[in-house]
Amino acid sequence: MKWKEIGQEEELLKEFQWAEEHVRDEDVPQPAPDEFEMIMKRIEEECRR
């Protein structure tokens, strides 16, 4: 099912807008410095299969 079909797209947008206004950047946990590289490596390995 698509998000639009079940009406969750609007709910997700409302939640995003609320968080954008109420959650400070410093309150959001930061990823490990090498997290992006780890994710990309995992994706590349899965694509080779």
A tleap script that builds the chain and sets N, CA, C and O, in Angstrom:
source leaprc.protein.ff14SB
mol = sequence {
  NMET LYS TRP LYS GLU ILE GLY GLN GLU GLU
  GLU LEU LEU LYS GLU PHE GLN TRP ALA GLU
  GLU HIE VAL ARG ASP GLU ASP VAL PRO GLN
  PRO ALA PRO ASP GLU PHE GLU MET ILE MET
  LYS ARG ILE GLU GLU GLU CYS ARG CARG
}
set mol.1.N position { 0.835 -1.204 0.000 }
set mol.1.CA position { 0.000 0.000 0.000 }
set mol.1.C position { 0.868 1.252 0.000 }
set mol.1.O position { 1.943 1.277 0.600 }
set mol.2.N position { 0.400 2.266 -0.663 }
set mol.2.CA position { 1.127 3.526 -0.669 }
set mol.2.C position { 0.711 4.344 0.548 }
set mol.2.O position { -0.401 4.202 1.058 }
set mol.3.N position { 1.630 5.208 1.010 }
set mol.3.CA position { 1.333 6.047 2.181 }
set mol.3.C position { 0.103 6.906 1.940 }
set mol.3.O position { -0.724 7.084 2.835 }
set mol.4.N position { -0.016 7.441 0.721 }
set mol.4.CA position { -1.155 8.303 0.404 }
set mol.4.C position { -2.471 7.557 0.591 }
set mol.4.O position { -3.443 8.111 1.104 }
set mol.5.N position { -2.490 6.294 0.168 }
set mol.5.CA position { -3.705 5.509 0.224 }
set mol.5.C position { -4.211 5.299 1.644 }
set mol.5.O position { -5.417 5.186 1.861 }
set mol.6.N position { -3.321 5.249 2.591 }
set mol.6.CA position { -3.763 5.003 3.958 }
set mol.6.C position { -3.709 6.269 4.821 }
set mol.6.O position { -3.906 6.204 6.035 }
set mol.7.N position { -3.443 7.412 4.196 }
set mol.7.CA position { -3.514 8.694 4.889 }
set mol.7.C position { -2.371 8.979 5.841 }
set mol.7.O position { -2.469 9.901 6.651 }
set mol.8.N position { -1.294 8.221 5.772 }
set mol.8.CA position { -0.195 8.431 6.709 }
set mol.8.C position { 0.753 9.535 6.264 }
set mol.8.O position { 1.517 10.058 7.076 }
set mol.9.N position { 0.714 9.894 4.999 }
set mol.9.CA position { 1.613 10.929 4.514 }
set mol.9.C position { 1.364 12.253 5.249 }
set mol.9.O position { 2.310 12.931 5.650 }
set mol.10.N position { 0.097 12.612 5.420 }
set mol.10.CA position { -0.241 13.854 6.114 }
set mol.10.C position { 0.156 13.787 7.585 }
set mol.10.O position { 0.625 14.775 8.151 }
set mol.11.N position { -0.032 12.620 8.204 }
set mol.11.CA position { 0.351 12.458 9.608 }
set mol.11.C position { 1.854 12.578 9.779 }
set mol.11.O position { 2.326 13.190 10.737 }
set mol.12.N position { 2.606 11.998 8.856 }
set mol.12.CA position { 4.062 12.089 8.911 }
set mol.12.C position { 4.511 13.537 8.770 }
set mol.12.O position { 5.425 13.972 9.471 }
set mol.13.N position { 3.885 14.283 7.878 }
set mol.13.CA position { 4.218 15.690 7.691 }
set mol.13.C position { 3.928 16.478 8.962 }
set mol.13.O position { 4.745 17.306 9.364 }
set mol.14.N position { 2.790 16.244 9.601 }
set mol.14.CA position { 2.451 16.941 10.847 }
set mol.14.C position { 3.468 16.635 11.934 }
set mol.14.O position { 3.884 17.526 12.675 }
set mol.15.N position { 3.867 15.371 12.026 }
set mol.15.CA position { 4.850 14.980 13.035 }
set mol.15.C position { 6.189 15.643 12.764 }
set mol.15.O position { 6.848 16.116 13.690 }
set mol.16.N position { 6.597 15.680 11.499 }
set mol.16.CA position { 7.847 16.335 11.125 }
set mol.16.C position { 7.809 17.819 11.486 }
set mol.16.O position { 8.762 18.348 12.058 }
set mol.17.N position { 6.704 18.486 11.151 }
set mol.17.CA position { 6.588 19.916 11.437 }
set mol.17.C position { 6.628 20.180 12.933 }
set mol.17.O position { 7.244 21.149 13.378 }
set mol.18.N position { 5.973 19.319 13.715 }
set mol.18.CA position { 5.992 19.488 15.167 }
set mol.18.C position { 7.423 19.343 15.681 }
set mol.18.O position { 7.892 20.164 16.468 }
set mol.19.N position { 8.111 18.294 15.233 }
set mol.19.CA position { 9.474 18.046 15.690 }
set mol.19.C position { 10.403 19.177 15.276 }
set mol.19.O position { 11.280 19.579 16.040 }
set mol.20.N position { 10.211 19.687 14.075 }
set mol.20.CA position { 11.054 20.780 13.586 }
set mol.20.C position { 10.935 22.009 14.496 }
set mol.20.O position { 11.912 22.728 14.706 }
set mol.21.N position { 9.747 22.240 15.026 }
set mol.21.CA position { 9.511 23.405 15.880 }
set mol.21.C position { 9.848 23.164 17.354 }
set mol.21.O position { 10.126 24.120 18.077 }
set mol.22.N position { 9.831 21.918 17.814 }
set mol.22.CA position { 9.939 21.649 19.246 }
set mol.22.C position { 11.183 20.876 19.687 }
set mol.22.O position { 11.502 20.868 20.876 }
set mol.23.N position { 11.881 20.236 18.773 }
set mol.23.CA position { 13.038 19.431 19.153 }
set mol.23.C position { 14.308 20.154 18.718 }
set mol.23.O position { 14.500 20.469 17.543 }
set mol.24.N position { 15.164 20.407 19.697 }
set mol.24.CA position { 16.424 21.085 19.392 }
set mol.24.C position { 17.411 20.111 18.756 }
set mol.24.O position { 17.412 18.923 19.080 }
set mol.25.N position { 18.245 20.608 17.857 }
set mol.25.CA position { 19.228 19.763 17.179 }
set mol.25.C position { 20.131 19.045 18.172 }
set mol.25.O position { 20.470 17.879 17.970 }
set mol.26.N position { 20.522 19.727 19.236 }
set mol.26.CA position { 21.440 19.116 20.195 }
set mol.26.C position { 20.777 18.005 21.017 }
set mol.26.O position { 21.474 17.257 21.702 }
set mol.27.N position { 19.458 17.884 20.964 }
set mol.27.CA position { 18.753 16.808 21.666 }
set mol.27.C position { 18.663 15.526 20.834 }
set mol.27.O position { 18.269 14.475 21.339 }
set mol.28.N position { 19.028 15.622 19.571 }
set mol.28.CA position { 18.968 14.457 18.679 }
set mol.28.C position { 20.319 13.748 18.728 }
set mol.28.O position { 21.355 14.366 18.484 }
set mol.29.N position { 20.311 12.447 19.043 }
set mol.29.CA position { 21.590 11.725 19.100 }
set mol.29.C position { 22.293 11.754 17.740 }
set mol.29.O position { 21.665 11.589 16.694 }
set mol.30.N position { 23.582 11.963 17.781 }
set mol.30.CA position { 24.376 12.009 16.551 }
set mol.30.C position { 24.894 10.613 16.232 }
set mol.30.O position { 25.227 9.857 17.145 }
set mol.31.N position { 24.968 10.259 14.952 }
set mol.31.CA position { 25.492 8.938 14.569 }
set mol.31.C position { 26.998 8.869 14.802 }
set mol.31.O position { 27.675 9.890 14.923 }
set mol.32.N position { 27.494 7.659 14.859 }
set mol.32.CA position { 28.940 7.462 14.969 }
set mol.32.C position { 29.600 8.053 13.730 }
set mol.32.O position { 28.988 8.082 12.663 }
set mol.33.N position { 30.839 8.525 13.854 }
set mol.33.CA position { 31.514 9.154 12.717 }
set mol.33.C position { 31.593 8.266 11.471 }
set mol.33.O position { 31.571 8.774 10.350 }
set mol.34.N position { 31.686 6.942 11.658 }
set mol.34.CA position { 31.819 6.047 10.515 }
set mol.34.C position { 30.511 5.336 10.158 }
set mol.34.O position { 30.525 4.378 9.384 }
set mol.35.N position { 29.398 5.785 10.703 }
set mol.35.CA position { 28.131 5.094 10.469 }
set mol.35.C position { 27.723 5.086 8.992 }
set mol.35.O position { 27.245 4.066 8.495 }
set mol.36.N position { 27.901 6.188 8.297 }
set mol.36.CA position { 27.546 6.251 6.884 }
set mol.36.C position { 28.338 5.218 6.093 }
set mol.36.O position { 27.774 4.497 5.270 }
set mol.37.N position { 29.645 5.145 6.339 }
set mol.37.CA position { 30.487 4.191 5.623 }
set mol.37.C position { 30.058 2.755 5.925 }
set mol.37.O position { 30.049 1.909 5.031 }
set mol.38.N position { 29.701 2.477 7.181 }
set mol.38.CA position { 29.265 1.134 7.551 }
set mol.38.C position { 27.977 0.762 6.811 }
set mol.38.O position { 27.845 -0.361 6.323 }
set mol.39.N position { 27.046 1.682 6.730 }
set mol.39.CA position { 25.779 1.429 6.038 }
set mol.39.C position { 26.026 1.216 4.554 }
set mol.39.O position { 25.476 0.289 3.959 }
set mol.40.N position { 26.846 2.066 3.953 }
set mol.40.CA position { 27.127 1.926 2.524 }
set mol.40.C position { 27.814 0.590 2.232 }
set mol.40.O position { 27.513 -0.054 1.227 }
set mol.41.N position { 28.722 0.178 3.093 }
set mol.41.CA position { 29.408 -1.101 2.899 }
set mol.41.C position { 28.395 -2.245 2.947 }
set mol.41.O position { 28.456 -3.164 2.130 }
set mol.42.N position { 27.472 -2.193 3.894 }
set mol.42.CA position { 26.454 -3.232 4.007 }
set mol.42.C position { 25.556 -3.262 2.766 }
set mol.42.O position { 25.217 -4.337 2.272 }
set mol.43.N position { 25.175 -2.099 2.270 }
set mol.43.CA position { 24.339 -2.027 1.061 }
set mol.43.C position { 25.083 -2.583 -0.141 }
set mol.43.O position { 24.521 -3.354 -0.919 }
set mol.44.N position { 26.334 -2.201 -0.296 }
set mol.44.CA position { 27.146 -2.705 -1.419 }
set mol.44.C position { 27.285 -4.214 -1.372 }
set mol.44.O position { 27.222 -4.876 -2.408 }
set mol.45.N position { 27.476 -4.775 -0.160 }
set mol.45.CA position { 27.587 -6.222 -0.019 }
set mol.45.C position { 26.281 -6.906 -0.399 }
set mol.45.O position { 26.294 -7.953 -1.045 }
set mol.46.N position { 25.163 -6.326 -0.005 }
set mol.46.CA position { 23.861 -6.912 -0.342 }
set mol.46.C position { 23.588 -6.842 -1.839 }
set mol.46.O position { 22.960 -7.744 -2.394 }
set mol.47.N position { 24.048 -5.789 -2.498 }
set mol.47.CA position { 23.831 -5.645 -3.938 }
set mol.47.C position { 24.646 -6.655 -4.731 }
set mol.47.O position { 24.254 -7.029 -5.836 }
set mol.48.N position { 25.765 -7.099 -4.193 }
set mol.48.CA position { 26.613 -8.060 -4.880 }
set mol.48.C position { 26.015 -9.461 -4.859 }
set mol.48.O position { 26.389 -10.306 -5.672 }
set mol.49.N position { 25.107 -9.708 -3.955 }
set mol.49.CA position { 24.514 -11.056 -3.825 }
set mol.49.C position { 23.564 -11.343 -4.918 }
set mol.49.O position { 22.980 -12.426 -4.960 }
savepdb mol mol.pdb
quit
